[in-house]
Amino acid sequence: MNPVRSLLQVFGSRKMAALLLLGFSSGLPLFLTSKTLQAWMTVEKVDLTAIGLFSLVGLPYSLKFLWSPLLDRFALPFLGRRRGWLITIQIGLLIAIACMAFQQPKQALQLLAINAVAIAFFSATQDIAADAYRTDVLEELELGAGAAVFVLGYRVALLLTGSLALILADRIPWSSVYLLMAVGMAIGILGTLFAPEPKEIRPPESLAAAVILPFGEFFQRQGVIRGFLVLLFIVLYKLGDSFVNNMSTPFLLQTGFTQTDIGAIQGGMGLIATIIGALAGGAVLSKIGLNRSLWLFGGLQALSNLAYLLLAQVGKNYQVLVLTINIENFCAGLGTAAFVAFLMNMCNQRFSATQYALLSSFMAVSRDILVAPAGSLAKSTGWPLFFVISIIAAVPGLLLLPFFAPWNPKPGALSRPGLEEEEEDLWGTK
């Protein structure tokens, strides 16, 4: 078959269109309780200490694995096991975001916080359901493409809520901005209604099984040692990229670039480069497979930090800035496509909500915890050496790949788990 035609068939399918809309729905609430909300609070002259404490609103994103077993065990009596949860949560999000239009940050900060926490909770729960749906509906050869189009929708939503919302806020009241953003959730509702139903999969028999079996099944399938290596790999694979992401804005400001420069080039051009990288990564992954993609994209992701090292050496140079942003974000998009496909590949579809939530929480360890000392590290070493260290930080993740993703895999290596296991097997009674 013609390679171009086969790619068009993969990307042009109904399920990919649905994943694009669901990705948009998943990304829409994030900035509305973080960066965009902080802008509104700043305009309303809320105390900076209170604005800083509002970062705790995002706690449900880190704790979502605690209630993810509920979505594996129970199905609502409409639209199937995953889509029933999705549309219910999306309607809740639409209402919760619309309620923000009636908040008054300066006069009733506690009510604003409660409303924001409700949005974050619904959003984290939507992520559980959307990640599980994506894992269940995609065939093995579609994982890369599915990850890419979902990331595309997610990033477009971030552009809408992170850029367009601020532009609108200069022209209309913030209450109207949030009402418009709430209407945007209708896109996710349409995506859920349009989405094809995954094949029926037997859920866990009890809530206790939904909590315990995902752990047991994962380590039974992987083996204890290999299972821990997989978890360690998830923590480390994007560590080098996380170092750069955490400190890129302070670096660019200290180098002499303005906030407008950073917003236009890093926020706009960088977003486009990430989207192109994710789509390209999905296309390449469907051709060379997941194993080789993890190697290739992980290596490029690490080497892309050399562009920041170059910029640190030359200083304020707009041509080098454009080159740096495009290279780093494109390679980050490649790595994200392979990494999300890997996480989906690690999940058994019977427990995809719980297992994906757990695996993605390990990913957050490097993004949120291991990079916490990055500021003090950059301060003590200087920017050039910091970017060298960021490249070195990417190496341990790549060194783990031979244990479970060799470059030349045997047939069936790193393939998705089958669904033939009986629950009694997982309890060790058969």
Secondary structure, DSSP 8 states (H G I E B T S, - for coil): --HHHHHHHHHTSHHHHHHHHHHHHHHTTTGGGTHHHHHHHHHTT--HHHHHHGGGGGHHHHHGGGTHHHHHH---SSSHHHHHHHHHHHHHHHHHHHHGGG--TTT-HHHHHHHHHHHHHHHHHHHHHHHHHHHHH--GGGHHHHHHHHHHHHHHHHHIIIIIHHHHHTTS-HHHHHHHHHHHHHHHHHHHHHS---------SSHHHHHHHHHHHHHHHH-HHHHHHHHHHHHHTTHHHHHHHHHHHHHHHHHT--HHHIIIIIIIIHHHHHHHHHHHHHHHHHHH-HHHHHHHHHHHHHHTHHHHHHHHHH-S-HHHHHHHHHHHHHHHHHHHHHHHHHHHHT--GGGHHHHHHHHHHHHHIIIIIITTTHHHHHHHH-HHHHHHHHHHHTHHHHHTGGGT--SS--TTTT----S---HHHHHT--
